Amino acid sequence: MSSTPSDFDRRAIAASLWGSVLFWASACAYLFGVAWRAAHMFVCHNATDYVYSDMMGFFVRAQGLVHRPGQESIIDIVLPPGGHMFFAFFYRYDLYSLVKFHDFNHRTWWTAISAQFVLSSLVPLLIAAIGYELYGRRTALVALILSSLYFPFIHYASHFMSEGPFLFCMVLSFWLLIRSIRVRSWWVSAPVALVAGVGLGASMGLKPVVVLPALLIFCWLGFTVCRHWWWAWRHRADPSAIHPGNEIHTATFYETEARGQGQLVLSYDTSGPGRGRPILCGAIGNRLALVMLCSGMGLISIVVPLIQRATKLNEGRFCFISTNGAVTTLMGHFGESRLFQFRDPKRPHLNFDSGYPVAYQKGYHQDVVMPFGAYDAPRCLDAAWKWSKENPLDAVQLSSEHVHDLFYGSVPWPASYPAPGKPWPTVTIAGKPIEIYHWMCDMTIFMKIFWICILLPAVIFLVVRVPRLFRPQGPGLGDALLALPILGLMIGAFVALGEPRYRIPFDAFLIILAARAYTLGAHRTVSQLSGETTFDIPHPNRANSGGPTPVAAPLMS
């Protein structure tokens, strides 16, 4: 249905006004989020006031790397090394002590906390950048608003925990992966993909939970490459065999055509009866293969040294970065146990205790003593497998509960509370102090916000888009790449262990999907109010050729 000039002008003005409002709202939300991070991390919730449990482990190991270099032992392979390496680097080169005392002999944690603040402030921008590459400007702005005000991202960055740098490295590597596919030049694509692989390797060094999601993404890209190559081989004699006589446009790795519909790469007919129909293309398969190769090389450059370190500390026995995966598998498949005490009779000085908060919240009371060390991955896996074979129904039930615990049923740990002697600010209304900041930092409240405002719209969007997710010829590739990390996380929870702490960094992908659902809902609402769903615009690649080709484009991308 064509539009009159007056209708076009009216909708263009409405779209421009909506875009301006959304831009300024996102800018204000981001600035407020940065101020909130600064107040929370430097004033209200300084990391040095919350050194216990896992935070104590990162704190002590980081100091050990600085003060006792080269003295790591087999117990240091139990946890991934990336977290305490990150804190050790900024503790070693503390700018505060350098500026104030002109040396590094009076080290503080100010630089490490500042680094956490900077990385946490960049995360919303990276999430918005991913949304922009896949779905356009308005989806990016909505994602920026959601991620800037999402308190769990702020809270985890205010602890000595690996979640803060892990979240940054993960979203950075994902954005670079998207850019390596989308850039026009192959010479730019290769190094960008290489850096994306390096970022993914750093993510694995921080938290191995990303291994399975990354594997699923690589497998899906490989499947897409095979589909494109298979088409190219079948039609090698006549590249226009799908619609004889039609021109086939394949140089769509970039900008206008792909952005806005979840389309990373897309080739399509540009003339004849099949105009606008996505098709497969050998050139796109080559581009995706290059991206996979270069990102794999970057990944290997980081993972191999981490494996060599862990294998050396494990007295020559192979160890993939750490034994944390084996320990969590045992914890998740050994009955309703809350605390595991690892006691190696050969090394009584290397005791290790481990528990998970969900077990305490569920009321588990059983404490288990294991007659081996937490660094003995084969025995951890053997014990978990033996218990699962003896109790198959209980094992399946526990595995299902782990997936459930990722999203619902438990409160993320650690909870947010004021440090002793440092109460949080209050607001006095009618002579009565109101703990507004306590409400702003209540993880229970944000779990409910997550269910309603992020998880629900993201799930609805994926359900609606299911048919597109399995089409490797373009339109659903971006949607699939966002959904696969969540699927990998759920599979990992089923196999090992699940709790909200593992999921929260992956909320970045759910936020993008939810933002896309919101923009599509707004688009549908505006279209219904205006009485039309599309308007005619010239095709971006044919506007300057032999006449414009009209295509239907959404009012709101």
N, C-alpha and C positions, 0 to 999 in steps of 0.2 A: 504494500500500500504506500503510495507516494505521499509526500507532505507538502503543504503550501509553504511559501517563504515565511509567512507570519507564524505558522506553527513551528517551523524550524527555529526562528529567532526566539520564540517564547521558551522552547525547551532548552535551547543553547544557553539562554540567560539563567534558567533554573539550574541547569547543570553546573554552570560557572559559579553561581551563588553557593550551591551545595558544596562544590569543591573548595571554595574559599573558607567556608565555615569549618569544614573537616580539616583543612590545613592548619588553621589557627588553633583549633581544638587539640590537634595532635601535637603542635608545638608547645602549647601550654602544658599538656599532659607530660610530655618528655621533660620539660624544664622542672616541673613539679617532681617528677620521678627522680631526677638527678639530685634535687635539693633533699628529697626524702632519703635517698641513699647516703648523702653526706651526713645528715643529721643522725641517721640510724647507725652508721658504721663508725663515725668519729665521736659522737656524743652519747647517744642513748644506749648503744649496744656495741661497745668496743670489744674486739675479739679477745683481747688479753684478759678480760673479765670472765671469760667463758671457756676456760681451758680444763676440760674433763673428758672422759671417755675417748671417742675417736679423735676429738680435737687435741687431747693430750698426746696421742700417738703422733700426729703430724707435728705438733709443737716440739716434742722431744727429739724426734728423728731429724727434723730440720736443724736443730741446734747441734745434734751429733755430726751431721755432715759438715758443719762449719768448724766446730771445735775439735772434732776427732775424725778428720778425713781419712778414707781408706781403711776404716775399722768396722765396716759392715760385716754382718754374720748371716747365717742361714735364716735366722728369725726375720730378717729384713725383706724376705721374699713373700711374706704372708700378705702384706698390703702392697698395692701398686705403688711404684716409686715416684710417679709424677707429682703427686701432691706435696710430699715433703721436699722434693727437689725444687719445686716452684717456690715454696716459702724459704728454703735455704738460700736460694739465689738472692732474693731481696733482703734477707736477713744479713747475708754476707756483705752486700754492697748497700748498706743503709745510708741513704742520702742525708737523713736527719743528723746522724752522728758525724758525717763528713762535714756538713755545714757548721754544726755547732762546736764540734771538738776537733775538726780538721784531721780526723783519722777514723778508722773503723774499730777502734778498741772499746768504744762505748755504744755498742749496737743496741738498737731498739727495733720494734716491729712496725714502726711508722711507715716505712717504705712498702713493706708487704701489705699492710692494710690499704695504703693508697693505691697500690697496684690492683688489689681486689676491687676498689672503688672505680677505678678507670675501666677495668674490664666489664664490670657490672653495668656501667653507664653506656658502654658500647653495644651491649647485647641487644637492647631494643632497636638500635639502628640497623644491626645486622638482620634481625628478624624482619624489620620493615623492608630491607633490601631484598630479601628472599621473596617476600610477598610482592614487591614491585616487579621482579623479574618474571614471576609466574602469572600474576593476575592483574598487574597495573597499579596505578598511583593510589586510587581510593582504597583498595584492599591493603596496600602498604601503610597508609595513614591509620586505618582502623587497627591494624596489627601493632603499629607503634603506640597507639593509645593503650591497648590491652597489655602489652609487654612492659610499658613504662610504669604502670600502676599495679603490676602483679607482684604482691609482696613476697611470695616465696623466693623469687629470684633475688630480691634484696636481702632477705633473711639469710639464705645460705651463703651469700657473699660476705656476711658479717661474722663468719666463723673461720677458724683454722680447719677448713674442710676443702676437699678437692672439687666439690660441686661447682664453685664459682669459676675457676679457670677451665674446668671441663665443659661447662655450658658455653663459654666463649669460644673455645677451640672447636667444639662440635658445630655450632652455627656458622662460624667462620669458614670451616672446611666445606660445609654444605653450600654456602653461598658461592664460594670459589668454584665448586663443582658445577653449579648452575651457570656461572659466568663462562667457564671453560667450554661449555656446550654452546652457549649463546653468542660468544664473540665471533666476529666475521672472519678474522684472520687465523689460519692454522698456527702461524708462528707465535701468536699471542695465546692461543688455546693451550698449547703444550706446556709452557711454564706455569700458567695459571692452574692447570690440572695437577702439575707437580707440587705446587704449594698446597693445593687442596689435600693431596695425599699426606704431606708433612703434617698438616693440621689434624688430619684423622689419626695419624700415628701418635701425635701428642695427646689426643683424646683417649686413645687406648692406654697410654701410659698413665693417665689420670684415673680412668675408670673403665675396666674391661667390659662393662655392661654394653658398650657401644659396638662390640665385636660382631654380634649377631645381626643387629640392624645394618651395619656396614656391609656384611656379607650378603644380605638380602638385596640391598641396593645394587651391588656389583653383579649379582646373578640376574637381576631384572634388566640392567643395562646390557648384559651379555645376551640375554634372550632377545632384546630389542635389536641389537646388532645383527644377530643371526636372521631375524625376520627381514631386515632391510637387505642383507646380503643375498638371502634366498630369492627375494624378489628380483634383485639386480641380475642374478645368474639366470633366472627363468626368462627374463626379458632382455638378455644381453644383445640379441640381434635387433630388437626393435624397442627402444626405450619408451615409446609411446603406445605400447601394445594394449594398454587398458582401454584407451579411447583413441582409436586410429585417427590420425590427422590432427590430434590436439597438441598444442604446445605444453610442455611440462616444465614448471618452474621449481627449481630445487634449492636455490641460494637463499634459504629462509632461516638461517641460523641466528638472525639478529632482529632486534627491535620490534617494529610495528606489528608484523603478522603474528608472531608467536606470543607477544605479551597480551594478557587479558583473558586467556582462555585455558590456562594451564598447559599451553603448548610450548615445550622447549624447542623442539625441532619439527619442522613440518614441510613436506613438499606436496604440491597440489596442482591439479590441472588449472590452467588460466584461460582456456577457451573451449568452445564446444559445449555439448550437453553435460559433460562432467565437470564444468567449471566450479572451482571451490571445493571439490571433493578431495580429502586427504588421501595420499597414496604413499607407498613405500619407495625408498630411494637408496641406491647403493652408496652415494656420496655421504648421506647422513650416517649410514652404518660405518663408513670409514672415520667420520668425525668422532662418533661415540667410541669406536675402538681406540682411537688416539687418546681420548680422554681417559679411558680405562687403563691404558698402558702407562701413561705418564703419572696418573694418580697412584697406580700400583707401585711405581718406582719410588715416588715420594713416601708412600706408606712404608715400604721396605726399609728405606733409609733411616727411619726412626725405630721401627719395631725390631729389626734385627739386633741393633746394639742393646736394646732392653732385654731381648731373649738371651743374648750372650751374658749380660750381667747376671740375670736370674739363674742361668744354668751354672755359671761359675760359683755363685754363692750356694747353690744347691749341690755342691761337691761333684759337679760333672754330670748330674742327672738333668735331663731336659726339663725346662720350666718355661712356660709361655708367659712372660712378663712377671707374673706372681701366682701364688696358689690361692688367691682370694676366691676364684671361681669354684674350686673344689671345696673350700671351706663353706661357702654359702650353699652349695648343693647339699652338703651333709646337713647343715642346719635346717634346710627346708624339707629334708626327707629322712627324718629320724624321730618321728612321732611328735607329740605336743611337748616339745622341750623348749625351754626359754634361755638356758645358759649352757654353753659348751666349754668345758675345762680341758684343754689339751696338756697332757703331762707325759713327756718323753722320758722314760727312765734312764736313757743314755745321756740326756742333757737336762738334768733337773733345774738348771738355772735359766732355761728358755721356756718357761711356762707361758701359756697364752690363753686368755679367757675371751670368749666372744658370745654375744647374744644379739637379738634383734628386737626393736621396740614393739613390733606388732605382737610378738608372743606375750609380752608383759601386758599389753592392752587387752588381749584376749583372755588373760587370766591363767596362762600356762604356769605350772609350778615345778615341773621336772627339771632338775639340773643333771647334766650328763658329764661323766669323766671319761675322756678318750685316752687310751694308753699309748698315744703317739703324738708327735708334734703337729702343729697346724701347718708346718712347711712340708709335710708328707702328703702330697696330693694324691698319689695312688691309693693310699690307705683310707683317705677321706672318701674318695669315690667308691672304693670297695665297700666301706661301711654303709654308705647311702644306698648302693645297689643291693646289698644283702638285705637291708631292712625293707626296701621296696619290693623285693621278690617275696619276702615272708609276709608282707602286708600289702598286697597289690591294690585292694580297694581303698585302704587308708592313704596309700601313696597318691592315687589319682585324686582323692578328695583334697589332700593337702595341696597338690599341684594346682587344682582349680581354685582353691582359696588364695593361693599366692597371686594368681592373675586378678582375682577379685580385690585383693588388698592393695593392688597398685592404684586403683581408682576410688575405692569406697571401703568404708568399714573401719578405718583407723586414721589417726591424726598424724601428720608428718612430724618426724623427729629431726632435730631437737625443737622443742617448743620455744616460743618467744616469751621471755619474762625479764623483768628488770634485775640487774645484778644487786647483791646485798649492799645496802648503804647507798645505792644510786637509783632512787625512784625515778620513774618516768614523769615527764611534765604533765600537768593536769590543767584544765580550764575551769575557772570558777564561774558558775552561773547561779544567780540568785543566792549567793552565799554558800553554795554547795560545790565542792570540787568534783569535776567530771573527768574520768579517765579516758579522754578521747583517744590519746595515743595508744593506750592499751587496746582499744577496740580496733584501731588501724592495724595493729600488729598481731591480731588474734588469728592463729593459723586455722582454728576451727571455722571461723567466719569465712576465711579465704577458700577453704575446702568447699564450702557450700557455693561460693561464688564460682569456683572452678566448675562444679557440676552443672550449674544452670547456665552460666554465661560463656563457657568455653567448651566443655566436653559435649554437652547436648547439641549445640549448633554444628560442631565439627562432625559428630556422628551422623546427624541428619544430612549434612552435605555429602559425606562419603557414601551413605546409603543411596542417595539420589544419583551419584556419579558412578556407581558400581559398574554399569556397562562400559563406561569409558576407560576404567582403570585397566582393562585387559586389552586395550587397543594400542599396540606399540607404534602405530603410524603417526602419532603426534598428539592428538587432542587430550589424551589422559595421562601422558607421561609425567607431567608435573604433579598431578594429583597422586599418582602412584608413588612417586619418590617421597612425597610428604607422608603418605600412609605407611610405607614400608618400615620406617624406624619404629613406629608404634607397634606394628605387628611383630617386629623382631624383639622388642622389649617384652611383649606379652608371652612370646615363645620362651624367652629366657627366664621369665618369672615362672612359667610352668615347669621348666626343667630344673631350675635352681631355687630361687627365692624371690619374693616380690613384696615391696612396701613402697609407700608414697615417695620416700626419699629417692628411690631409683627412678621414679617416673618424672619428678618435677623438672629436671633439665629438658626432658623430651616434651614438656608442655609447650616449648617453643613451636613445634610443628603443629600441635593442636590449636595454638593461638592463630597461626596463619590460616588454617582451615576454617576456624570459627570466623575470622575476619572476612574470608571469602563468602561464607554463608550470609553474614550481615550485609555485605555489599550487594549480593545477588537479591536478597530480600528487599533491600531498599530500591534496587533497580526495578524489581517487579512492582513494588508499590507505586513508584513514580510513573511507570509505564501505564499502569491501570488508571491512575488519575488523569494522565494526559490522553488516554484513549488509544495509544499506539505503543508498540513494542520496539520498533526499529525506525531508522530513518536512513536515507541514502547518502552515502559519502563516496568519493572516488577511491578506487583501490590504491593503496600507497605505492605500489611498484609500477602502476600503469598510468598514474596521473599525468606524466609528462610524455607518454607514448601516444600511439594512435588513437586517442580518445579514452575517456575514463570508463572504467568498468564498475558499475554500481554493485555494492555488496551491502548486506545488512549488518549494521554494527550496533551494539548496545548503547543506550544513553549513558549508562554508568558502567565503567569497567571495573 
